[in-house]
Amino acid sequence: MPFAFQRRRGTTSQHSSFTGLNAELTVDTDKKTVVVHDGSTAGGFPLARAAGGTLADTTIKGIEEDINIVASAATGTINFEFGTASIWYYTSNATANHTLNFRYSSSVSLNTALPVGDTLTLVWLNTNGATAYYPNTIQIDGTTITGVKWQGGTAVAAGNASSIDAYVFTIIKTASATFTVLASQTKFA
């Protein structure tokens, strides 16, 4: 059964029935929380809770992820905003090597959005034609990251012709504005 959404002062609520229970799923975008209530007592009984990006006491099946599909060619600096999606796919053939700048959004830095000790994994899908290009500079919040750790121990130095190259970046925040970046490249043709 599809959910009905109602917007209330920074809170999005969706109502439906969960395994025979009359339940309410409340998403508070300001507090970054999700609570499922069965409506049984004042305020309801929290069946599942996600706070600050942490989900506890629930089972998750079949997670669907957002993807940002862009009908453009990779070139210049691409501001990869994980607040939009964690997977970005440029569908036109790249026209030059390019810079990937990871940030939360144009107004919020990744350093602000990601707590110390947390990590996120982002996927960059780069389409190449007969001439292959690749992301030759990796930035976080506009600062170039040196020492990206590439799978196999050797930094990528080229893309793959007539393919889609999938780059996976795991970003670990170890201190304020300090990140360890693990990366890999896989060719899909």
C-alpha positions as CSV (number, residue, x, y, z in Angstrom):
1,M,0.0,0.0,0.0
2,P,1.5,3.4,-1.0
3,F,2.4,5.9,1.8
4,A,0.6,9.2,2.0
5,F,2.8,12.1,2.9
6,Q,1.9,15.1,5.0
7,R,4.3,18.0,5.5
8,R,4.3,19.5,9.0
9,R,6.8,22.1,10.3
10,G,10.0,20.4,9.1
11,T,8.6,17.0,9.7
12,T,7.4,14.6,7.0
13,S,5.0,11.9,8.2
14,Q,3.9,8.9,6.3
15,H,1.1,6.6,7.4
16,S,0.4,2.9,6.6
17,S,-0.1,-0.4,8.2
18,F,2.9,-2.5,9.3
19,T,2.3,-6.2,9.8
20,G,-1.3,-5.7,11.0
21,L,-0.4,-2.7,13.2
22,N,-1.9,0.7,12.6
23,A,1.5,2.5,12.6
24,E,2.9,5.9,11.8
25,L,6.4,6.5,10.4
26,T,7.6,10.0,11.2
27,V,10.7,11.5,9.6
28,D,12.1,14.6,11.1
29,T,14.5,16.1,8.7
30,D,15.8,18.8,11.1
31,K,16.7,16.2,13.8
32,K,17.6,13.5,11.3
33,T,15.4,11.0,13.0
34,V,12.9,8.3,11.9
35,V,10.4,6.9,14.4
36,V,7.7,4.2,13.8
37,H,4.8,4.5,16.4
38,D,2.0,2.0,16.9
39,G,-0.2,4.7,18.3
40,S,-0.9,2.8,21.5
41,T,0.1,5.3,24.2
42,A,0.6,9.0,24.4
43,G,3.3,9.7,21.8
44,G,3.2,6.0,20.7
45,F,5.5,3.2,21.2
46,P,8.7,3.5,19.1
47,L,9.0,0.3,17.2
48,A,12.1,1.4,15.3
49,R,14.2,4.5,15.6
50,A,16.9,6.1,13.5
51,A,18.7,9.1,15.0
52,G,21.6,10.9,13.6
53,G,22.0,8.4,10.8
54,T,22.0,5.4,13.2
55,L,19.3,2.7,12.8
56,A,18.7,0.3,15.6
57,D,16.3,-2.4,16.7
58,T,14.9,-3.2,13.3
59,T,15.5,-5.4,10.2
60,I,16.1,-3.8,6.8
61,K,15.4,-5.7,3.6
62,G,15.9,-4.5,0.1
63,I,17.4,-1.1,0.5
64,E,16.8,1.2,-2.4
65,E,19.4,3.8,-3.1
66,D,19.1,7.2,-4.8
67,I,21.1,7.7,-8.0
68,N,21.8,11.0,-9.7
69,I,21.7,10.4,-13.4
70,V,23.2,13.3,-15.4
71,A,23.0,13.4,-19.3
72,S,26.3,15.2,-19.4
73,A,29.9,14.5,-20.2
74,A,32.4,14.4,-17.3
75,T,34.9,17.3,-17.5
76,G,36.3,20.1,-15.2
77,T,35.2,19.9,-11.6
78,I,32.2,17.8,-10.7
79,N,30.7,18.7,-7.3
80,F,29.6,15.2,-6.1
81,E,27.0,16.1,-3.5
82,F,26.1,13.1,-1.4
83,G,23.1,15.0,0.0
84,T,21.6,14.4,-3.4
85,A,22.6,10.8,-3.9
86,S,25.4,8.4,-3.1
87,I,25.6,7.2,-6.7
88,W,26.3,9.6,-9.6
89,Y,26.1,8.4,-13.2
90,Y,27.2,10.7,-16.1
91,T,25.7,9.1,-19.2
92,S,27.5,11.0,-22.0
93,N,31.1,10.2,-23.0
94,A,33.6,12.0,-20.8
95,T,35.5,14.8,-22.7
96,A,38.5,15.2,-20.3
97,N,40.1,14.0,-17.2
98,H,38.2,15.6,-14.3
99,T,38.1,16.5,-10.6
100,L,35.7,14.9,-8.2
101,N,34.9,17.2,-5.3
102,F,33.0,15.4,-2.6
103,R,30.7,17.5,-0.4
104,Y,27.3,17.3,1.2
105,S,25.7,20.1,-0.7
106,S,26.6,23.6,-2.1
107,S,25.9,25.1,1.4
108,V,27.0,22.2,3.7
109,S,30.5,20.7,3.8
110,L,31.1,17.0,4.1
111,N,33.2,17.8,7.1
112,T,30.1,19.3,8.8
113,A,27.7,16.6,7.7
114,L,29.9,13.5,8.5
115,P,30.8,12.9,12.2
116,V,34.3,11.8,13.3
117,G,34.4,8.0,13.3
118,D,31.8,7.6,10.6
119,T,32.2,6.6,7.0
120,L,30.3,6.7,3.7
121,T,30.7,5.0,0.4
122,L,30.1,6.8,-2.8
123,V,30.0,5.5,-6.4
124,W,31.0,7.5,-9.5
125,L,29.9,6.0,-12.8
126,N,31.9,7.6,-15.7
127,T,31.0,6.8,-19.3
128,N,33.8,6.7,-21.8
129,G,33.8,6.6,-25.6
130,A,36.7,5.7,-27.9
131,T,39.0,8.0,-25.8
132,A,39.0,7.2,-22.1
133,Y,39.1,9.7,-19.3
134,Y,39.1,9.3,-15.5
135,P,39.0,11.4,-12.3
136,N,42.6,12.5,-11.9
137,T,42.0,14.7,-8.8
138,I,40.0,13.8,-5.7
139,Q,38.8,16.6,-3.4
140,I,36.8,16.8,-0.2
141,D,35.2,20.2,0.4
142,G,37.4,21.8,-2.3
143,T,40.7,20.5,-0.8
144,T,42.7,18.0,-2.8
145,I,43.2,14.7,-1.1
146,T,46.7,13.3,-1.4
147,G,47.4,9.7,-0.5
148,V,44.1,8.1,-1.7
149,K,44.5,4.4,-1.1
150,W,43.7,2.5,-4.3
151,Q,42.7,-1.2,-4.4
152,G,45.7,-3.2,-5.4
153,G,48.1,-0.4,-4.2
154,T,48.5,1.5,-7.5
155,A,46.7,4.7,-8.3
156,V,44.4,4.7,-11.3
157,A,46.2,6.4,-14.2
158,A,43.7,5.9,-17.0
159,G,40.0,5.2,-17.8
160,N,38.8,2.4,-20.0
161,A,37.7,3.0,-23.6
162,S,34.1,2.3,-24.7
163,S,32.9,1.4,-21.2
164,I,31.4,2.6,-18.0
165,D,34.0,2.9,-15.3
166,A,32.7,2.5,-11.8
167,Y,34.7,4.2,-9.1
168,V,33.9,3.3,-5.5
169,F,35.2,5.7,-2.8
170,T,34.9,4.9,0.9
171,I,35.5,8.1,2.9
172,I,36.4,7.6,6.6
173,K,36.5,10.7,8.8
174,T,39.3,10.2,11.3
175,A,39.3,13.8,12.8
176,S,37.9,17.2,11.9
177,A,38.7,17.8,8.2
178,T,40.8,14.7,8.1
179,F,39.8,11.8,5.9
180,T,41.1,8.4,4.8
181,V,39.9,7.6,1.2
182,L,39.8,4.1,-0.1
183,A,39.2,3.8,-3.9
184,S,38.7,1.3,-6.6
185,Q,38.0,1.2,-10.4
186,T,36.0,-1.5,-12.2
187,K,35.4,-1.6,-16.0
188,F,31.9,-2.4,-17.3
189,A,31.7,-3.0,-21.0
